[in-house]
C-alpha cells in the first residue's frame, strides 16, 4: 500500500516538481500548492502570536527597525521577482514583521511572508545592516520555497498522498511533517535545512539586502559575530544547522562581486 501511495504522490507532484529557485536556478521538488503552504503557515503563525506578544513598533525603536528593514527587503523581493517574470510567486504574500521578546538568537520567515525576529538576536546583529542580513536570509528561505521542498521530501518518504489542502490540513502525519519543516521554535522547525538550502539562502539573501539598500559586505562580519556568539558552546539556534563558518564566509566572499552589482545605497 505504501508503494502505491508513493506512486500517487509522485504522479500528483509532477505539476509542481519542476519549479526552480530564483537567482540560483536550481530545480527542486515542490509537491504542495503554495496556497496550501501559506494556509497552514498562517494558522501556525497566528497560534504563535497568540502565545508570544509582539513588541509594539510605536513604543520600541527596535520593533520599528524590524518593520522598516522587513518592508525594504519585501519591496526588493517583489521588484526582483517581477523583473524576472516571477511576480506571481509573491503576489499572494501578505507581509508582516514582528519583534518578539525572547532571549533566543533567532529569526524566521514562514511561507506567505510572516516574519518574526527575537530580541535575543539584536545584541549580535548590533546594527540595522546586519539585521537586514538575517532577515534577508530568512526571507530567502521562503522565496526559495525550502519549506515546501522539505515537506515534499517528508511526504514522499512516508508515502503520504497529496490530495489538496483539505486533506493535508486534516492529515495528522502531514501536519506533523509541516511543523517539522516550517514550524516555529527552532531554525524554522525541527527538520534541519540541508547545507545546500542554507548556502542558497545566503546567496539570495545578500542579493535582496543589497537591492534594499543595505551593504552586503556586512554579512561577512555578521556571520563572524554569530560564530563568536557560541563562545565555544552549543551554537545559537540560527547557526545550529548551518554550514561551517569558514565555508559560509568563503562563499559570501565569492558572492560579493555579484551582490555589489545590486547594491544601491540610495534605495535605503
C-alpha positions in Angstrom: 0.0 0.0 0.0 2.8 2.4 0.8 4.4 1.8 -2.6 1.1 2.7 -4.3 0.8 5.8 -2.2 4.3 6.9 -3.2 3.4 6.5 -6.9 0.3 8.6 -6.4 2.4 11.3 -4.6 4.9 11.3 -7.4 2.3 11.4 -10.1 0.4 14.2 -8.4 3.6 16.2 -7.9 4.6 16.3 -11.5 2.9 19.6 -11.9 4.9 21.2 -9.1 8.1 19.3 -9.1 9.7 21.2 -12.0 9.9 24.5 -10.1 13.2 26.4 -9.9 14.7 28.5 -7.2 15.0 32.2 -8.1 18.6 33.5 -8.7 20.3 30.1 -8.4 18.1 28.4 -10.9 18.3 25.1 -9.0 15.4 22.7 -9.8 13.6 21.4 -6.7 10.8 19.1 -5.6 7.7 21.2 -4.7 4.7 18.9 -4.4 2.4 21.1 -2.4 0.5 24.0 -3.9 1.8 27.3 -2.4 -1.7 28.3 -1.3 -1.8 25.2 0.9 1.6 26.0 2.4 0.6 29.6 3.1 -2.7 28.5 4.7 -1.0 26.0 7.0 1.7 28.6 7.8 -0.9 31.3 8.7 -2.6 29.1 11.1 0.7 28.3 12.9 1.8 31.9 12.8 -1.4 33.1 14.4 -1.1 30.5 17.1 2.5 31.6 17.8 1.4 35.3 18.2 -1.4 34.3 20.5 1.2 32.9 22.9 4.0 35.4 22.2 3.1 39.0 22.2 4.8 41.1 19.6 6.6 44.3 20.7 4.8 47.4 19.6 6.8 49.4 17.0 5.1 52.6 18.4 6.9 52.0 21.7 10.1 50.4 20.6 12.8 51.6 18.2 14.0 48.0 17.7 10.5 46.9 16.7 10.2 49.8 14.3 13.6 48.9 12.9 12.4 45.3 12.3 9.4 46.6 10.4 11.5 49.1 8.4 14.1 46.5 7.4 11.4 44.0 6.6 9.5 46.4 4.4 12.5 47.3 2.4 13.5 43.7 1.8 10.0 42.8 0.9 9.9 45.6 -1.7 13.3 44.4 -3.1 12.0 40.8 -3.3 8.9 42.0 -5.1 10.9 44.1 -7.5 13.3 41.2 -8.3 10.6 38.7 -8.8 8.6 41.0 -11.0 11.6 42.0 -13.2 12.3 38.3 -13.8 8.8 37.2 -14.7 8.1 35.6 -11.3 5.9 38.2 -9.7 3.0 35.8 -9.4 5.0 33.7 -7.0 4.9 36.5 -4.3 1.6 38.2 -5.4 -0.2 36.4 -2.6 2.3 37.3 0.1 0.8 39.4 3.0 4.0 40.5 4.7 4.2 41.0 8.4 7.3 41.8 10.5 7.2 41.4 14.3 9.8 41.6 17.1 9.1 39.2 19.9 10.7 39.4 23.4 12.7 36.2 23.6 16.3 35.5 24.5 16.8 33.1 21.6 19.3 34.3 19.0 16.9 33.5 16.2 14.5 34.7 13.5 12.3 33.0 10.9 10.0 33.6 7.9 7.1 31.4 7.1 5.5 30.8 3.7 3.5 33.9 2.8 5.8 36.4 4.3 5.2 36.1 8.1 8.5 37.2 9.7 9.5 37.1 13.4 12.7 38.4 14.9 13.6 37.5 18.6 15.1 40.3 20.8 18.0 37.9 21.6 19.3 38.4 18.1 19.7 42.1 18.3 22.8 42.2 20.5 24.6 40.1 17.9 23.4 42.0 14.8 24.4 45.3 16.5 23.2 47.4 13.6 20.4 47.7 11.0 22.5 46.4 8.1 23.4 43.2 9.9 19.7 42.8 10.8 19.0 43.1 7.1 21.4 40.3 6.5 19.5 38.0 8.8 16.1 39.0 7.6 17.2 38.7 4.0 18.5 35.2 4.7 15.3 34.0 6.4 13.0 35.6 3.8 15.2 33.9 1.2 14.2 30.5 2.6 10.5 31.4 2.0 11.1 32.8 -1.5 13.2 29.7 -2.4 10.3 27.5 -1.1 12.7 25.5 1.1 9.9 24.6 3.5 7.8 23.2 0.6 10.8 21.3 -0.6 11.5 19.8 2.8 7.8 18.9 3.4 7.6 17.3 -0.1 10.6 15.2 0.7 9.0 14.2 4.0 5.6 13.3 2.5 7.3 11.2 -0.2 9.4 9.4 2.4 6.4 8.5 4.4 4.2 7.7 1.4 1.5 10.3 2.1 -0.7 11.1 -0.8 -1.1 14.8 -1.9 -4.8 15.3 -2.3 -5.4 19.0 -1.8 -5.3 21.5 1.1 -8.3 20.0 3.0 -6.7 16.5 3.0 -3.3 17.8 4.1 -4.8 20.0 6.9 -6.7 17.0 8.3 -3.9 14.5 8.0 -2.1 14.3 11.3 1.0 12.9 9.6 1.1 15.7 7.1 0.6 18.3 9.8 3.4 16.8 11.8 5.7 16.9 8.7 4.7 20.6 8.1 5.6 21.5 11.7 8.9 19.9 11.4 9.5 21.6 8.0 8.4 25.1 8.7 7.1 25.2 12.3 8.4 27.8 14.7 10.5 27.4 17.8 13.8 26.4 16.1 15.5 27.3 12.9 12.1 27.1 11.1 11.2 23.8 12.7 12.9 20.6 13.8 13.8 19.3 10.3 17.1 20.9 9.7 17.7 22.7 6.4 20.4 21.0 4.4 23.6 22.9 3.8 22.6 23.4 0.2 19.5 25.2 1.4 21.4 27.3 3.8 24.1 28.4 1.4 21.3 29.1 -1.2 19.5 31.3 1.3 22.8 33.2 1.9 23.0 33.7 -1.9 19.5 35.0 -2.3 19.7 36.9 1.0 22.7 39.1 0.1 21.1 40.0 -3.2 17.8 41.0 -1.5 19.6 43.1 1.2 21.7 44.8 -1.4 18.7 45.7 -3.5 17.1 47.1 -0.3 20.0 49.5 0.1 22.0 47.6 2.7 25.7 46.9 2.1 26.0 43.1 1.6 29.6 43.2 2.8 28.3 43.5 6.4 27.1 39.8 6.0 30.7 38.6 6.4 31.2 40.5 9.6 27.8 39.4 11.0 28.3 35.7 10.4 31.7 36.0 12.1 30.0 37.5 15.2 27.4 34.7 15.1 30.2 32.2 15.3 31.7 34.0 18.2 28.3 34.2 20.0 28.5 30.5 20.7 31.5 31.0 23.0 32.8 27.6 22.2 29.5 26.1 23.4 26.4 25.0 21.6 25.8 27.4 18.7 22.8 29.8 18.6 19.6 28.3 17.1 20.2 30.3 13.9 23.6 28.6 13.5 22.7 25.1 14.7 22.1 23.6 11.2 24.2 26.0 9.1 27.4 25.1 7.2 30.8 25.6 8.8 31.8 29.2 9.5 34.7 29.0 7.1 32.6 27.6 4.3 29.9 30.2 4.8 32.3 33.1 4.8 34.2 31.8 1.9 31.1 31.6 -0.2 29.9 35.0 0.9 33.3 36.5 -0.2 32.8 34.8 -3.6 29.3 36.2 -3.8 30.3 39.8 -3.0 31.1 40.9 -6.6 27.6 39.7 -7.7 25.9 41.2 -4.7 27.6 44.6 -5.0 26.1 44.9 -8.5 22.7 45.1 -6.9 23.8 47.4 -4.1 22.1 50.8 -4.3 22.6 52.9 -1.2 20.1 55.5 -2.4 17.3 53.0 -2.1 17.7 52.8 1.6 
